[in-house]
């Protein structure tokens, strides 16, 4: 259980860090998608984009660090992810397809694979929160951190796997 909970914690940390860095690198594209897809006022787009990225970096740092309870950081991550997912679904229902730019991708419409990724993240966060807090053995830190990074990258590119599988089935 210690290994699974640590993978949940560090995968979420990596996902939040990668999302934040992507938003900062592609700040204009991300802030533009806030206006275009979510109807945010133009005057708030830059400050909102920077605020979201800052919150994500802060949560990632907290989850990576051994300072304080990671449960608080995971609760904040879960709140942010649940709110974001709810906004995405409601925006889709009210306005139609949504472009997100969450991981720096340009002009890609939010898909069912992205929704599945969010659900996996919410489940991982929830599992971590309902379990007792455990301390990972120091000898396992780097291997778990590495595996969590790979898992995070796979989740980020989940939509590409579904696209490949769909294209593959077209040739059969």
HUGI-V751953 format. One record per backbone hydrogen bond with DSSP energy under -1.0 kcal/mol. CO is the residue of the C=O (numbers start at 1). NH is the residue of the N-H. E is the energy in kcal/mol with one decimal. If there is no record, write none. Layout:
# HUGI-V751953
co=CO nh=NH e=E
co=CO nh=NH e=E
This chain:
# HUGI-V751953
co=1 nh=5 e=-2.7
co=2 nh=6 e=-2.0
co=3 nh=7 e=-2.4
co=4 nh=8 e=-2.3
co=5 nh=9 e=-2.6
co=6 nh=10 e=-2.7
co=7 nh=11 e=-2.2
co=8 nh=12 e=-2.2
co=9 nh=13 e=-2.0
co=10 nh=14 e=-2.6
co=11 nh=15 e=-2.7
co=12 nh=16 e=-2.6
co=13 nh=17 e=-2.5
co=14 nh=18 e=-3.2
co=15 nh=19 e=-2.3
co=16 nh=20 e=-2.3
co=17 nh=21 e=-2.7
co=18 nh=22 e=-2.4
co=19 nh=23 e=-2.2
co=20 nh=24 e=-2.2
co=21 nh=25 e=-2.6
co=22 nh=26 e=-2.4
co=26 nh=30 e=-2.7
co=27 nh=31 e=-2.9
co=28 nh=32 e=-2.2
co=29 nh=33 e=-2.0
co=30 nh=34 e=-1.6
co=31 nh=35 e=-1.3
co=32 nh=36 e=-3.1
co=33 nh=37 e=-2.3
co=34 nh=40 e=-2.0
co=35 nh=39 e=-1.1
co=41 nh=44 e=-1.8
co=44 nh=48 e=-2.5
co=45 nh=49 e=-2.2
co=46 nh=50 e=-2.3
co=47 nh=51 e=-2.2
co=48 nh=52 e=-2.6
co=49 nh=53 e=-2.2
co=50 nh=54 e=-2.4
co=51 nh=55 e=-2.5
co=52 nh=56 e=-2.3
co=53 nh=57 e=-2.5
co=54 nh=58 e=-2.5
co=55 nh=59 e=-2.4
co=56 nh=60 e=-2.5
co=57 nh=61 e=-2.9
co=58 nh=62 e=-2.3
co=59 nh=63 e=-2.4
co=60 nh=64 e=-2.4
co=61 nh=65 e=-2.4
co=70 nh=74 e=-2.7
co=71 nh=75 e=-2.2
co=72 nh=76 e=-2.2
co=73 nh=77 e=-2.5
co=74 nh=78 e=-2.8
co=75 nh=79 e=-2.5
co=76 nh=80 e=-2.6
co=77 nh=81 e=-2.8
co=78 nh=82 e=-2.9
co=79 nh=83 e=-2.3
co=80 nh=84 e=-2.5
co=81 nh=85 e=-2.7
co=82 nh=86 e=-2.3
co=83 nh=87 e=-2.5
co=84 nh=88 e=-2.5
co=85 nh=89 e=-2.5
co=86 nh=90 e=-2.7
co=87 nh=91 e=-2.7
co=88 nh=92 e=-2.5
co=89 nh=93 e=-2.4
co=90 nh=94 e=-2.5
co=91 nh=95 e=-3.4
co=92 nh=96 e=-1.3
co=98 nh=110 e=-3.8
co=101 nh=104 e=-1.3
co=111 nh=115 e=-1.9
co=112 nh=116 e=-2.3
co=113 nh=117 e=-2.2
co=114 nh=118 e=-2.3
co=115 nh=119 e=-2.2
co=116 nh=120 e=-2.6
co=117 nh=121 e=-2.6
co=118 nh=122 e=-2.6
co=119 nh=123 e=-2.5
co=120 nh=124 e=-2.6
co=121 nh=125 e=-2.6
co=122 nh=126 e=-2.4
co=123 nh=127 e=-2.8
co=124 nh=128 e=-2.2
co=125 nh=129 e=-2.2
co=126 nh=130 e=-2.1
co=137 nh=140 e=-1.7
co=140 nh=144 e=-2.4
co=141 nh=145 e=-2.7
co=142 nh=146 e=-2.4
co=143 nh=147 e=-2.5
co=144 nh=148 e=-2.7
co=145 nh=149 e=-1.8
co=146 nh=150 e=-2.1
co=147 nh=151 e=-2.6
co=148 nh=152 e=-2.4
co=149 nh=153 e=-2.4
co=150 nh=154 e=-2.4
co=151 nh=155 e=-2.4
co=152 nh=156 e=-2.4
co=153 nh=157 e=-1.8
co=155 nh=158 e=-1.4
co=157 nh=161 e=-1.4
co=158 nh=162 e=-1.9
co=159 nh=163 e=-2.0
co=160 nh=164 e=-2.5
co=161 nh=165 e=-2.4
co=162 nh=166 e=-2.2
co=163 nh=167 e=-2.5
co=164 nh=168 e=-2.4
co=165 nh=169 e=-2.0
co=166 nh=170 e=-1.1
